[in-house]
Amino acid sequence: MRAKPRKHFSHCFPDVESPEILLYLYALVSGDRGIFGIRKTGIIAFDRSEPTPSIPRVNSVRIIGGQWRRRQLSFPRQVGAKPGFRPTPDRVRETLFNWLGQDLSGYACLDLFAGSGALGFEAASRGAARTVLVESDPSAIASLHANRELLGATAEVEIVRQDALEFLRSLAPPVSENNRARHASPASSGFDLVFLDPPYHRGWIARLEPLFSRLFDSDTLLYVETEAAITGFGPWRVVRHGQAGQAHFHLLRQELSDDSRHAQ
């Protein structure tokens, strides 16, 4: 028999409907197996007379810099029947943010395959004004909500449950014969930095590349993590590259055209 909360707490996470995921959220926020709640988030303790709920096993990753330095983020060890997420390791994130500079104040960031949220929460910790985490898996969405609540990052971090391609298409203005010329140049999405760390060996890079060229302007920086080294991504070119195990990580920016250089 499952434990029942003394007070309904789904209002804390309005887009999470599954009772099992709510229990998982509770475990992440409380830090134990469902005995004590965290009242500041509106979550109340489970009744001790009921059996302790079965909580999915989790992994964790720590934020390495900024206002939430050393804080731990919990995320699912397994996604359905598939292995869990592979968050960008500490050493790789440290290298990336050395490339970017430690302070991201004022940045608008997009983490398109958020997973554990390690990259997006790291950016928010370092001062990003807006960070959008896009993820389609319900258990991952639950952990992202729980971690955002723990960090008190509801103002800085937006969580979107959506497929990556669908999300990008929602940003793109429709193109017809009448307005094709008007959309020949990229429509600015408003993002200064995009983290792109899709699942390996599924062809995501090739599928995303045409949309990126339409959506992001020439000042947007890209971080791309792949199973093999790349030299470019549409009009973006690799300016930094590293490797950790089987992962290749890259920082890319667009090269200015001759016309752009003259305009400056």
C-alpha positions as CSV (number, residue, x, y, z in Angstrom):
1,M,0.0,0.0,0.0
2,R,1.4,3.4,-1.0
3,A,2.0,6.1,1.5
4,K,-0.4,9.0,1.3
5,P,0.6,12.6,1.9
6,R,-1.3,14.4,4.7
7,K,-1.9,17.3,2.4
8,H,-2.2,17.5,-1.4
9,F,1.0,19.1,-2.8
10,S,0.5,18.8,-6.6
11,H,-0.1,22.6,-6.6
12,C,3.7,23.0,-6.2
13,F,4.2,21.4,-9.6
14,P,1.0,22.1,-11.6
15,D,2.1,20.4,-14.9
16,V,3.0,17.1,-13.1
17,E,0.0,14.8,-13.0
18,S,1.4,11.3,-12.2
19,P,1.3,10.4,-8.5
20,E,4.5,8.3,-8.9
21,I,6.3,11.3,-10.3
22,L,5.0,13.5,-7.5
23,L,6.4,11.0,-5.0
24,Y,9.7,11.2,-6.9
25,L,9.6,15.0,-6.7
26,Y,9.0,14.7,-3.0
27,A,12.0,12.4,-2.5
28,L,14.3,14.8,-4.4
29,V,13.1,17.9,-2.5
30,S,13.1,16.2,0.9
31,G,16.4,14.4,0.5
32,D,15.1,11.2,2.1
33,R,12.6,8.3,1.4
34,G,9.4,10.2,2.1
35,I,9.3,10.7,5.9
36,F,9.8,14.4,6.1
37,G,8.6,17.2,3.8
38,I,9.9,20.7,3.1
39,R,7.2,23.1,4.2
40,K,8.7,26.2,2.4
41,T,7.8,24.5,-0.9
42,G,4.3,23.6,0.3
43,I,5.2,19.9,0.6
44,I,3.9,18.2,3.7
45,A,5.4,15.0,5.4
46,F,3.9,11.6,4.6
47,D,1.9,9.8,7.3
48,R,4.3,7.7,9.4
49,S,1.6,5.1,9.8
50,E,1.8,4.2,6.1
51,P,4.6,2.2,4.5
52,T,7.5,4.3,3.1
53,P,6.9,4.8,-0.6
54,S,9.1,3.2,-3.1
55,I,11.3,6.0,-4.6
56,P,13.1,5.7,-7.9
57,R,16.9,5.6,-7.5
58,V,18.6,8.7,-8.5
59,N,22.0,10.1,-9.5
60,S,23.4,13.5,-8.7
61,V,25.7,16.1,-10.2
62,R,26.9,19.3,-8.5
63,I,27.0,22.9,-9.7
64,I,30.6,24.0,-9.9
65,G,30.4,27.8,-10.0
66,G,28.3,30.9,-9.2
67,Q,25.7,31.5,-6.6
68,W,24.7,27.8,-6.2
69,R,28.3,26.5,-6.2
70,R,28.5,23.0,-4.7
71,R,24.7,22.5,-4.7
72,Q,23.7,19.0,-5.8
73,L,21.2,18.3,-8.6
74,S,19.4,15.0,-8.5
75,F,18.1,13.3,-11.6
76,P,16.7,9.9,-12.6
77,R,19.1,7.0,-12.8
78,Q,16.9,5.4,-15.4
79,V,14.5,6.8,-17.9
80,G,11.7,4.3,-18.4
81,A,13.3,1.1,-19.7
82,K,16.3,3.1,-21.0
83,P,19.6,4.0,-19.2
84,G,19.5,7.4,-17.5
85,F,21.1,10.7,-18.6
86,R,24.7,11.4,-19.0
87,P,25.2,14.9,-17.6
88,T,28.2,16.9,-18.8
89,P,31.0,16.0,-16.4
90,D,32.4,18.6,-13.9
91,R,35.7,18.9,-15.8
92,V,34.0,19.5,-19.1
93,R,31.7,22.1,-17.6
94,E,34.6,23.8,-16.0
95,T,36.4,24.0,-19.3
96,L,33.3,25.3,-21.1
97,F,32.7,28.1,-18.6
98,N,36.4,29.0,-18.8
99,W,35.9,29.4,-22.5
100,L,32.8,31.5,-22.0
101,G,34.0,33.5,-19.1
102,Q,32.8,32.8,-15.6
103,D,30.1,35.6,-15.5
104,L,27.1,35.1,-17.8
105,S,25.2,38.1,-16.4
106,G,22.4,39.2,-18.7
107,Y,22.6,36.2,-21.0
108,A,19.6,34.4,-22.3
109,C,20.4,30.6,-22.5
110,L,18.7,27.7,-24.1
111,D,19.4,24.1,-22.9
112,L,17.7,22.1,-25.7
113,F,18.2,18.6,-24.3
114,A,18.2,19.5,-20.7
115,G,18.2,16.0,-19.1
116,S,19.7,16.5,-15.7
117,G,19.7,20.3,-16.2
118,A,23.4,20.5,-15.4
119,L,24.3,22.9,-18.1
120,G,21.3,25.2,-17.8
121,F,21.4,25.4,-14.0
122,E,25.1,26.1,-14.2
123,A,24.4,29.0,-16.5
124,A,21.7,30.4,-14.2
125,S,24.1,30.0,-11.3
126,R,26.6,32.1,-13.1
127,G,24.2,35.0,-13.6
128,A,22.2,34.2,-16.8
129,A,19.1,36.4,-16.7
130,R,16.9,33.7,-18.4
131,T,17.5,30.0,-18.9
132,V,15.0,27.8,-20.8
133,L,15.3,24.0,-20.1
134,V,13.6,21.9,-22.8
135,E,13.0,18.2,-22.1
136,S,10.4,15.7,-23.2
137,D,10.9,12.9,-20.6
138,P,8.3,13.1,-17.7
139,S,10.7,11.8,-15.0
140,A,13.4,14.3,-16.1
141,I,10.8,17.1,-16.1
142,A,9.9,16.1,-12.5
143,S,13.5,16.3,-11.4
144,L,14.1,19.6,-13.2
145,H,11.1,21.1,-11.3
146,A,12.3,19.7,-8.0
147,N,15.8,21.1,-8.5
148,R,14.5,24.5,-9.5
149,E,12.4,24.6,-6.3
150,L,15.4,23.6,-4.2
151,L,17.5,26.4,-5.7
152,G,14.8,29.0,-5.6
153,A,15.3,29.6,-9.3
154,T,11.8,30.0,-10.5
155,A,12.4,33.6,-11.7
156,E,15.5,32.7,-13.8
157,V,14.7,29.2,-15.0
158,E,11.8,28.2,-17.3
159,I,11.0,24.5,-17.9
160,V,9.4,23.4,-21.1
161,R,8.1,19.8,-21.6
162,Q,8.4,19.4,-25.4
163,D,10.4,17.6,-28.1
164,A,13.4,19.6,-29.2
165,L,12.3,19.8,-32.8
166,E,8.8,20.9,-31.8
167,F,10.2,23.5,-29.5
168,L,12.4,25.0,-32.3
169,R,9.5,24.9,-34.8
170,S,7.4,26.8,-32.3
171,L,10.0,29.6,-32.3
172,A,10.2,29.7,-36.1
173,P,7.8,32.1,-37.9
174,P,5.8,30.4,-40.7
175,V,7.3,30.7,-44.2
176,S,5.0,31.1,-47.2
177,E,5.6,32.3,-50.8
178,N,4.3,35.7,-49.8
179,N,6.8,36.2,-46.9
180,R,9.7,34.0,-48.0
181,A,11.9,36.9,-48.7
182,R,11.2,38.5,-45.4
183,H,12.4,35.3,-43.6
184,A,15.5,34.8,-45.8
185,S,17.5,36.1,-42.8
186,P,17.3,34.3,-39.4
187,A,14.6,35.5,-37.1
188,S,16.2,36.3,-33.8
189,S,15.1,33.9,-31.0
190,G,16.6,36.1,-28.3
191,F,19.1,33.5,-27.1
192,D,22.7,34.4,-26.6
193,L,23.9,30.9,-25.9
194,V,22.5,27.5,-26.8
195,F,23.5,24.2,-25.2
196,L,23.1,21.3,-27.6
197,D,23.9,17.9,-26.0
198,P,21.5,15.4,-27.7
199,P,21.4,11.6,-27.3
200,Y,24.2,10.0,-29.3
201,H,23.8,8.0,-32.5
202,R,20.3,9.2,-33.3
203,G,21.0,11.8,-36.1
204,W,20.0,14.8,-34.0
205,I,22.7,17.1,-35.3
206,A,21.7,16.7,-39.0
207,R,18.0,17.2,-38.1
208,L,18.6,20.3,-36.1
209,E,21.1,22.1,-38.3
210,P,18.6,23.5,-40.9
211,L,16.4,25.0,-38.1
212,F,19.3,26.6,-36.3
213,S,20.2,28.6,-39.4
214,R,16.8,30.1,-39.5
215,L,16.3,30.8,-35.8
216,F,19.6,32.1,-34.3
217,D,21.4,35.2,-35.3
218,S,25.1,35.7,-35.9
219,D,25.9,36.6,-32.3
220,T,24.5,33.4,-30.8
221,L,27.1,31.1,-29.3
222,L,26.6,27.3,-29.5
223,Y,27.9,24.6,-27.3
224,V,27.7,21.2,-29.0
225,E,28.5,17.9,-27.4
226,T,28.7,14.9,-29.7
227,E,30.0,11.3,-30.1
228,A,32.4,12.5,-32.8
229,A,34.3,15.7,-33.5
230,I,32.7,18.3,-35.8
231,T,34.2,21.3,-37.6
232,G,31.0,23.3,-38.0
233,F,27.2,23.4,-37.7
234,G,25.6,25.4,-40.5
235,P,27.2,28.8,-40.5
236,W,28.8,28.3,-37.1
237,R,32.4,27.2,-36.9
238,V,34.3,25.5,-34.1
239,V,36.5,27.9,-32.2
240,R,37.2,25.5,-29.2
241,H,37.2,21.8,-29.0
242,G,37.9,19.2,-26.3
243,Q,37.5,15.5,-25.6
244,A,36.6,13.6,-22.5
245,G,36.4,9.9,-23.0
246,Q,34.0,9.3,-25.9
247,A,32.5,12.8,-25.7
248,H,33.6,15.6,-28.0
249,F,32.7,19.1,-26.8
250,H,32.8,22.2,-28.9
251,L,32.2,25.9,-28.7
252,L,31.1,27.5,-32.0
253,R,30.4,31.0,-33.3
254,Q,29.6,32.3,-36.7
255,E,32.2,33.8,-38.9
256,L,31.5,37.3,-40.0
257,S,31.0,37.8,-43.7
258,D,32.8,40.5,-45.6
259,D,29.6,42.6,-45.7
260,S,29.3,42.3,-42.0
261,R,32.8,43.3,-41.3
262,H,32.4,46.4,-43.5
263,A,29.2,47.3,-41.8
264,Q,31.0,47.3,-38.5
